[in-house]
């Protein structure tokens, strides 16, 4: 499994497009309500400090988790595809 820039290299064409069109738009400090506009409603965890989204109709092997601060803004983003890569961004 790889992380960081190597994770981006491991992404297939569809995943890279999702990354460029969705994930890159989420900055540290982005309000949760704006995240939901970008990614849509989470698959689980709405109302918690770590909501998650399934990525590209995955069968559970690829998801994005957003870690929220006490002020309900993004403090960390993690995209994990089991057995393939983990991409993270945090303050």
N, C-alpha and C positions, 0 to 999 in steps of 0.2 A: 504494500500500500504506500502511496506517495502523498505528499502535502505541498502546500505553497504553490510556486510557479509550476512545479512538476505535475501538480494536480490538474492544472489547466491543460497541460499537454496531454494528459490521459483522457480528457473529455472528448466524447465523440462530437460530430458536427452539430447535432441537435442540442446537446448539452452546452456547447460553447455559445450557441445562439441564445439560449436561455440565460446563460451567465451574463452575456453582453447586454441583453435587452432588459433583464430584471435585476439580477443580483448586484451588478455594478452600480445601479441607481440607489441602492440602500447604503447610506453612510452611517458611521458611528454618530449617534445623537439624533438620528431620524425618529420622529414620533411614530408610535405603533400604528396609529390610524393611517399614516401615510404608507407604511409597510403594507397594510392590508389593501390599499389602493393599487400598489405595485404588484403584489403577489396574489391577491385575492384572499378569500377567507381561509384560515388555516385548517388543515386536516384534523388537527387536535391541539388542545392546549389554549384555545382562545380564553382570555381572562386570567392566564397564568403568566409567570415570568419567563416561560420558554415555550412559546407556540411553535409548531412545526408544520411544514408543508411537504406533501409528496411532490416529487419533481417529475414532470413529463410522464404522467400516468404510470409511474413505476409501480412494481408489485412489492413495495415495501423496502426495496434495496437502495433507494436514493431519496434523501430528504434534506430540506433546509431547516435549520433551527435558528431562531432569533432569540437571543438572550436580552432581556429588558432590564433597565435600571429601575430604581425606586420611583423615578419620575416618568416611567413608561416610555422611555426612549431606548433605542438600540445601543447596547454596549458591546455586543459580540454577534457575529454571523458565522454559522458553521454549515457547510454543505458536505454531506458525507454520502458516498456511494460505497456500500459494503464491499470490501475486498478489492476496491479500485483506488479510491482517493478520499482525502479529506482536505477541504479548502476552508480556511478560517481568516477572519478579519476581526480585530478587536482594538479597543483603545489602548 
